[in-house]
Amino acid sequence: MDECRPILNTGLRGFKVATSRISDVNGDIGKIIYRGYLIQDLAQKSSFEEVVYLLLYEKMPNKEELNAFEARLAAERQLAPEFIDALKTRPKDALPMDILQSGVAMLAHHDPDVRELSNEASSRMGLKLIAKFPTVMAAWDRIRNNKEPVDPLPELGHAANFLYMLTGEVPDEEVARFLDVCLVLHAEHTFNASTFAAREVASTRAHMYAAVAAAVGSLSGELHGGANVRVMEMLLKIGSIDKVEDYVKAQLDAGKVIFGLGHAVYKVDDPRAHILAPMSKKMGERVGQPQWFDISTELEKKGKAIFKERKGIDIFTNVDFYSASLYYTMGIPLDFFTPIFAIARISGWAAHVIEEQYAGAAEKPVLYRPESEYVGDYCGPETCEFVPLEDR
Amino acid sequence: MDECRPILNTGLRGFKVATSRISDVNGDIGKIIYRGYLIQDLAQKSSFEEVVYLLLYEKMPNKEELNAFEARLAAERQLAPEFIDALKTRPKDALPMDILQSGVAMLAHHDPDVRELSNEASSRMGLKLIAKFPTVMAAWDRIRNNKEPVDPLPELGHAANFLYMLTGEVPDEEVARFLDVCLVLHAEHTFNASTFAAREVASTRAHMYAAVAAAVGSLSGELHGGANVRVMEMLLKIGSIDKVEDYVKAQLDAGKVIFGLGHAVYKVDDPRAHILAPMSKKMGERVGQPQWFDISTELEKKGKAIFKERKGIDIFTNVDFYSASLYYTMGIPLDFFTPIFAIARISGWAAHVIEEQYAGAAEKPVLYRPESEYVGDYCGPETCEFVPLEDR
């Protein structure tokens, strides 16, 4: 039970606020499951589209179901011309996550489903958002670089099509598969901050777009989705493998963290890091930049050892640690690392919004409405006497 | 203390999740205070601009401070031409709250402050949002009706200027003051769902716009900001005073609620309802439509009596009950009731975001990250065995 512990100013850490059928994370043993399935199986043996199907419809699709679903997703990738027109009005130096948040909210304007409160409408809106996220972000990267957006190619898979729209070139199969695995690994992770924000908004019966825009806002924070950017900035700053040890010591001397080491939930290595690491290695070799992976492994080794030595504690790699160098060597701009996280996580957000609003259809949804402890002491324990403006 | 009670699936009702110096609501006795001051004093003796100052800077301004602050707010009302261009690309039947959510996120694109994590930058962004909310909504109402947006008039107060931008005519002073009081009454209300959403997003260190866009999404839900619209739809449906009693009985027979009666927090009449009622009466008389106020009072009387008689419980009017007829007789379109709520509440949201990120500067902000109880039973208590696609 969660009770009998102080809750005030804890950020609700460790408190189970709701039941969910979507995923489970056991940080003690590094086990993540999506609707019953181990994340290792999903990452190594299925595609992002299969995982999206699983998250939305609660079963793994058979071949026929998957084909139909892939076709539906591909058909929803396109953006309205007015939407592209709106993107073209945006200042070119806007932060990509801010473009995504406004983009999600703008997509609502084009969709009559926002007027329907039903499981079906919510599910359709979720599917459209999953389909359109890569198009919005790729279009924005083109527009900010004074290029015309590239239309989606329906015959490409979700990950491959994103890379195609971003670069204008059909990607190598191995590279597309690396991104596909990343999307699977980032698709879902219980009540993380952005998912909780989405559920919180959905609990008022706001529609899917309104809830997902909140999640995008939450993910844009540096304590949440911004972490893999910080990891890459750190790797670039370190620059070479022989500087790792000094860097770790200097950070710890200054009381600072090593980005990508440590996580609120895990007491062992994040299982996602073990799947990402070999991809990062291969990708670095492919593009002739093996140093980022090498610095990462050295940083992991030295970081863990020095933490243990100085603080007597074990510290573990999290999901951001190896995704940073992987995205970088794939040629993804640094400020698109968090949008890629969003392109994956939208699938989990959509499942959570639907669950928040329609799971246990008989039950009335409970609106999240906590209380606060008032500690204002402006006039001592009394209310302040009102003084008219003239006499202040 | 909040502990020793089940928290699972309660929507955190009754749980104090954080300390706050911003406001206090005592639903048992109907007492609301903003930073030490009673809401009745603020509504009857000060302006919205004074209350915004109080919420942001933690004191009532003197005459000089207020003048300077009003000038700063007025100077920030204008929207960038590219922003108006973007609004013009939006489908005319978009929901106004969806326009506002996208608008908030788009404002971020124009503001270099989004790159600065500081109390000062956050405070500046809050002020800009407070200043621009009325401009965004008035511009949208003009655009959707194929009219050019009206530029703000710096010499008008916040409420009067909104009505001016909406209609193109400088409003009567009494009408402007009625709206001003409404804005004061709706400015702040502890950890309501939208404020909690804003704080949740801000806790990841996302910027002001990202957090406020989440709050707008939350407010758009019919269980939150949509309630006063439901009240007016109900009054229009009832149509005349003699139909009130039958309506109440029919609703209760069908197990349905009377909109505007009952609230999660209050066990007496919402004190805001008592301030709104006389304004609704006067406004109805001004425009020769006294019936909406009359139906409302009859509904309050009959609703309370029949509830008591049938269920043995007392039920109380909430803030939405008299604001509905007041906004309607002021000529506000029904789908702008919730945006007006937002135009007021942005002041509270801004204060909460700043408090979430910078209050107790020494303390590290705690990111809201609750847990969930996994109840997926897809393969019984075990994880599901992965079956390759070909064999499904």
Interface residues (C-beta under 8 A of the other chain):
Chain A: M1 D2 E3 C4 R5 P6 I7 L8 N9 T10 G11 L12 R13 G14 F15 K16 V17 A18 T19 S20 R21 I22 S23 D24 I33 R35 G36 Y37 L38 D41 L42 K45 S46 E50 E58 K59 M60 P61 N62 K63 L66 E82 F83 D85 A86 T89 R90 P91 A94 L95 M97 D98 I99 Q101 S102 A105 M106 A108 H109 H110 V114 R115 L117 T190 F191 N192 A193 S194 F196 A197 E200 V201 A202 S203 T204 R205 A206 H207 Y209 A210 A211 A213 A214 V216 G217 S218 L219 S220 G221 E222 L223 H224 G225 G226 A264 P365 V366 L367 Y368 R369 P370 E371 S372 E373 Y374 V375 G376 D377 Y378 C379 T383 C384 F386 V387 P388 L389 E390 R392
Chain B: M1 D2 E3 C4 R5 P6 I7 L8 N9 T10 G11 L12 R13 G14 F15 K16 V17 A18 T19 S20 R21 I22 S23 D24 I33 R35 G36 Y37 L38 D41 L42 K45 S46 E50 E58 K59 M60 P61 N62 K63 L66 E82 F83 D85 A86 T89 R90 P91 A94 L95 M97 D98 I99 Q101 S102 A105 M106 A108 H109 H110 V114 R115 L117 T190 F191 N192 A193 S194 F196 A197 E200 V201 A202 S203 T204 R205 A206 H207 Y209 A210 A211 A213 A214 V216 G217 S218 L219 S220 G221 E222 L223 H224 G225 G226 A264 P365 V366 L367 Y368 R369 P370 E371 S372 E373 Y374 V375 G376 D377 Y378 C379 T383 C384 F386 V387 P388 L389 E390 R392
